[in-house]
């Protein structure tokens, strides 16, 4: 027999083989995987993020911008009662509503945006 045709097949050589791993289907947890909790995120609790609540947008030219004075009204592209966009580090993550908390404005999240839902 030619040496080019000799294959070292461990399963035939008597060597013990490890059990084949079971493929993990997306969304399934491995049996020995521990449950995750908020405490597992502790290393990132102090990481600063930039949160923006966008009431609406307007496109104006520089000439009109320079003419704005105190009391000027800029019309936004949103209607009253329409959800506002909430961005974290310039990434759309939620939609919400403006609320009044004591003498300050706040935002209540009404919808979490998943990847690909930001249409």
FIMARPA-506119 format. One record per residue (C-alpha): residue in three letters; x, y, z. Coordinates in nm, 3 decimals. Each point is the difference from the previous one (the first is absolute). Layout:
<recs>
+-----+---------+---------+---------+
:   r :      c1 :      c2 :      c3 :
+-----+---------+---------+---------+
: ALA :       X :       Y :       Z :
...
+-----+---------+---------+---------+
</recs>
This chain:
<recs>
+-----+---------+---------+---------+
:   r :      c1 :      c2 :      c3 :
+-----+---------+---------+---------+
: UNK :   0.000 :   0.000 :   0.000 :
: UNK :   0.118 :   0.352 :  -0.077 :
: UNK :   0.088 :   0.229 :   0.299 :
: UNK :  -0.210 :   0.274 :  -0.158 :
: UNK :  -0.309 :  -0.209 :   0.070 :
: UNK :   0.074 :  -0.066 :   0.367 :
: UNK :  -0.222 :   0.206 :   0.225 :
: UNK :   0.032 :   0.018 :   0.375 :
: UNK :  -0.358 :  -0.053 :   0.111 :
: UNK :  -0.013 :   0.050 :   0.377 :
: UNK :  -0.332 :  -0.179 :   0.037 :
: UNK :   0.161 :  -0.311 :  -0.145 :
: UNK :   0.328 :   0.034 :   0.188 :
: UNK :  -0.154 :  -0.071 :   0.339 :
: UNK :   0.056 :   0.356 :   0.129 :
: UNK :  -0.285 :   0.137 :   0.207 :
: UNK :  -0.185 :   0.283 :  -0.174 :
: UNK :  -0.175 :   0.289 :   0.171 :
: UNK :  -0.377 :   0.007 :  -0.029 :
: UNK :  -0.110 :   0.204 :  -0.302 :
: UNK :  -0.139 :   0.335 :   0.104 :
: UNK :  -0.367 :   0.063 :  -0.055 :
: UNK :  -0.057 :   0.304 :  -0.222 :
: UNK :  -0.172 :   0.287 :   0.178 :
: UNK :  -0.301 :   0.140 :  -0.182 :
: UNK :  -0.038 :   0.380 :   0.013 :
: UNK :  -0.205 :   0.100 :   0.300 :
: UNK :   0.065 :  -0.322 :   0.194 :
: UNK :   0.209 :  -0.003 :   0.316 :
: UNK :   0.264 :  -0.259 :   0.062 :
: UNK :  -0.088 :  -0.235 :   0.282 :
: UNK :   0.295 :   0.102 :   0.218 :
: UNK :  -0.032 :   0.374 :  -0.070 :
: UNK :  -0.082 :   0.201 :   0.312 :
: UNK :  -0.291 :   0.241 :   0.010 :
: UNK :   0.112 :   0.359 :  -0.053 :
: UNK :  -0.113 :   0.282 :   0.228 :
: UNK :   0.043 :   0.375 :   0.025 :
: UNK :   0.292 :  -0.058 :   0.237 :
: UNK :   0.192 :  -0.152 :  -0.294 :
: UNK :  -0.001 :   0.346 :  -0.159 :
: UNK :   0.168 :   0.163 :   0.300 :
: UNK :   0.328 :   0.067 :  -0.190 :
: UNK :  -0.181 :   0.235 :  -0.240 :
: UNK :  -0.218 :   0.186 :   0.253 :
: UNK :   0.240 :   0.298 :   0.007 :
: UNK :   0.037 :   0.033 :  -0.378 :
: UNK :  -0.144 :   0.337 :  -0.104 :
: UNK :  -0.254 :   0.011 :  -0.284 :
: UNK :  -0.157 :   0.291 :  -0.184 :
: UNK :  -0.381 :  -0.009 :  -0.006 :
: UNK :  -0.199 :   0.224 :  -0.234 :
: UNK :  -0.377 :   0.038 :  -0.020 :
: UNK :  -0.081 :   0.147 :  -0.341 :
: UNK :  -0.331 :   0.186 :  -0.011 :
: UNK :   0.026 :   0.053 :  -0.374 :
: UNK :   0.217 :   0.139 :  -0.275 :
: UNK :  -0.005 :   0.302 :  -0.226 :
: UNK :   0.207 :   0.090 :  -0.304 :
: UNK :   0.066 :   0.370 :  -0.045 :
: UNK :   0.263 :   0.194 :  -0.189 :
: UNK :   0.267 :   0.204 :   0.177 :
: UNK :  -0.166 :   0.329 :  -0.097 :
: UNK :  -0.322 :  -0.101 :   0.181 :
: UNK :   0.200 :  -0.131 :   0.296 :
: UNK :   0.174 :   0.336 :   0.042 :
: UNK :  -0.338 :   0.178 :   0.005 :
: UNK :  -0.129 :  -0.201 :   0.299 :
: UNK :  -0.056 :   0.206 :   0.313 :
: UNK :  -0.143 :  -0.064 :   0.343 :
: UNK :  -0.361 :  -0.106 :  -0.051 :
: UNK :   0.054 :  -0.130 :  -0.355 :
: UNK :  -0.183 :  -0.321 :  -0.083 :
: UNK :   0.169 :  -0.283 :  -0.189 :
: UNK :  -0.247 :  -0.252 :  -0.138 :
: UNK :   0.109 :  -0.360 :   0.056 :
: UNK :  -0.085 :  -0.306 :  -0.208 :
: UNK :  -0.206 :  -0.164 :   0.278 :
: UNK :  -0.364 :   0.038 :   0.094 :
: UNK :  -0.134 :   0.053 :   0.352 :
: UNK :  -0.023 :  -0.334 :   0.180 :
: UNK :   0.233 :  -0.177 :  -0.244 :
: UNK :   0.274 :  -0.210 :   0.161 :
: UNK :   0.345 :   0.153 :   0.039 :
: UNK :   0.324 :  -0.181 :  -0.081 :
: UNK :   0.241 :  -0.096 :   0.279 :
: UNK :   0.364 :  -0.046 :  -0.097 :
: UNK :   0.283 :  -0.149 :   0.206 :
: UNK :   0.343 :   0.093 :  -0.138 :
: UNK :  -0.164 :   0.111 :  -0.326 :
: UNK :  -0.177 :  -0.334 :  -0.046 :
: UNK :  -0.380 :  -0.015 :  -0.002 :
: UNK :  -0.098 :  -0.232 :   0.286 :
: UNK :  -0.356 :   0.100 :   0.095 :
: UNK :  -0.300 :   0.221 :  -0.059 :
: UNK :  -0.185 :   0.182 :   0.273 :
: UNK :  -0.218 :   0.285 :   0.120 :
: UNK :   0.084 :   0.329 :   0.168 :
: UNK :  -0.124 :   0.021 :   0.360 :
: UNK :   0.015 :   0.264 :   0.272 :
: UNK :   0.166 :  -0.108 :   0.325 :
: UNK :  -0.049 :   0.271 :   0.264 :
: UNK :   0.141 :   0.308 :  -0.177 :
: UNK :   0.216 :  -0.187 :  -0.255 :
: UNK :  -0.054 :  -0.177 :  -0.329 :
: UNK :   0.061 :  -0.371 :  -0.022 :
: UNK :  -0.043 :  -0.285 :  -0.244 :
: UNK :  -0.193 :  -0.322 :   0.041 :
: UNK :   0.115 :  -0.285 :  -0.224 :
: UNK :  -0.296 :  -0.160 :  -0.176 :
: UNK :   0.179 :  -0.222 :  -0.250 :
: UNK :   0.344 :  -0.163 :  -0.008 :
: UNK :   0.154 :  -0.011 :  -0.348 :
: UNK :   0.166 :  -0.329 :  -0.089 :
: UNK :   0.269 :  -0.022 :  -0.267 :
: UNK :  -0.157 :   0.046 :  -0.342 :
: UNK :  -0.328 :   0.147 :   0.136 :
: UNK :   0.116 :   0.363 :  -0.029 :
: UNK :  -0.180 :   0.066 :  -0.326 :
+-----+---------+---------+---------+
</recs>
